[in-house]
Amino acid sequence: MARDAAKAQAMLDHAGVKGAVIGMGESLPAVDLLVNSTSLGMVGQPVLDLDLTPLPPSATVYDIVYAPLETGLLKAARDRGLKTLDGLEMLIGQAALAFDIFFDAQAPRELDADLRALLLAAD
């Protein structure tokens, strides 16, 4: 599902991934994982308004937006009882990769929960 179908198809082709691109106005397919990798839902951006009804009860919704941390998409998913991941998961993952690049060492991922708590306390 993409705002620009041609760019999305090119990305799939480049990665060698088989898949069909659908427009943002179309219904969600019954997928197990939904990832919002757009800025939609972020502070100052339009909301991401999706009907989550087609998702199975076992689906996970991951919104990489972290400002606000509780997006409308995540709230709608939680209201349906779906598993959710918020944007801090992505931010902490990026920090771990940056740590590896800067220090040529593995980030102490066992401290991810502590880092998350510090980030949440900074709000």
C-alpha positions in Angstrom: 0.0 0.0 0.0 1.6 3.2 -1.1 1.0 6.9 -1.9 3.1 6.5 -5.0 2.5 3.1 -6.6 5.3 3.4 -9.2 7.9 4.2 -6.5 6.6 1.3 -4.3 6.8 -1.1 -7.3 10.3 0.0 -8.1 11.3 -0.6 -4.4 9.8 -4.1 -4.5 11.6 -4.8 -7.8 14.9 -3.5 -6.5 14.7 -5.7 -3.4 13.6 -8.7 -5.4 10.4 -9.0 -3.4 7.3 -10.3 -5.0 4.2 -8.4 -4.1 1.3 -6.3 -5.4 1.1 -2.6 -4.8 -2.2 -1.1 -3.9 -3.2 2.6 -3.5 -3.9 4.3 -0.2 -7.6 4.6 -1.0 -8.0 0.8 -1.4 -9.1 -1.6 1.4 -6.4 -3.2 3.4 -5.7 -6.8 2.6 -5.9 -9.4 5.4 -2.2 -9.2 6.4 -0.4 -10.3 9.5 1.8 -7.2 9.7 0.9 -3.6 8.9 3.8 -1.1 9.1 3.2 2.7 8.7 6.5 3.9 7.3 5.1 7.3 6.2 5.0 10.6 8.1 1.2 10.3 8.1 0.0 10.6 11.7 3.1 12.5 12.8 2.7 15.9 14.5 1.9 18.5 11.8 1.0 15.8 9.2 -2.4 14.5 8.1 -3.7 11.5 10.0 -3.4 8.0 8.6 -7.0 6.9 8.5 -7.2 3.2 7.7 -10.0 0.7 8.2 -8.3 -2.1 10.1 -11.3 -4.4 9.9 -9.7 -6.7 7.3 -6.8 -7.5 9.6 -7.0 -10.8 11.4 -7.0 -10.9 15.2 -3.4 -12.1 15.2 -2.2 -9.1 13.2 0.5 -6.7 14.4 0.4 -3.0 13.7 3.7 -1.1 13.7 3.7 2.7 13.4 7.2 4.1 13.1 5.9 7.6 14.0 7.3 8.6 17.4 5.8 12.1 17.7 3.2 11.5 19.0 4.0 8.1 20.3 0.3 7.2 20.6 -0.9 7.6 17.0 -4.5 7.3 15.9 -3.4 4.1 14.0 -2.0 2.5 17.1 -5.1 3.5 19.1 -7.4 2.0 16.5 -5.3 -1.2 16.5 -5.3 -1.5 20.3 -9.1 -0.9 20.3 -9.4 -4.0 18.1 -7.1 -5.9 20.5 -4.2 -6.2 17.9 -0.6 -6.3 18.9 1.1 -2.9 18.4 4.6 -1.5 18.2 5.3 2.2 18.4 7.9 4.4 16.9 10.4 4.1 19.8 11.1 0.5 18.6 12.4 2.0 15.3 14.2 4.9 17.0 16.0 2.5 19.5 16.9 0.2 16.6 18.4 3.0 14.7 20.4 4.1 17.8 21.8 0.6 18.1 22.9 0.6 14.4 24.5 4.1 14.9 26.3 2.8 18.0 27.8 -0.1 16.0 28.9 2.3 13.2 30.4 4.9 15.6 32.1 2.6 18.1 32.6 -0.5 15.9 31.0 -2.5 18.7 27.6 -4.1 19.2 25.1 -1.9 21.1 24.1 -3.2 24.5 20.6 -4.3 23.4 19.9 -5.7 26.8 19.5 -2.1 27.9 16.8 -1.3 25.3 14.1 -1.2 28.0 16.2 1.2 30.1 16.7 3.5 27.1 13.0 3.4 26.3 12.2 4.4 29.9 14.7 7.3 29.6 13.1 8.5 26.4 9.6 8.3 27.8 10.7 10.2 30.9 12.1 13.0 28.7 8.6 13.9 27.5 
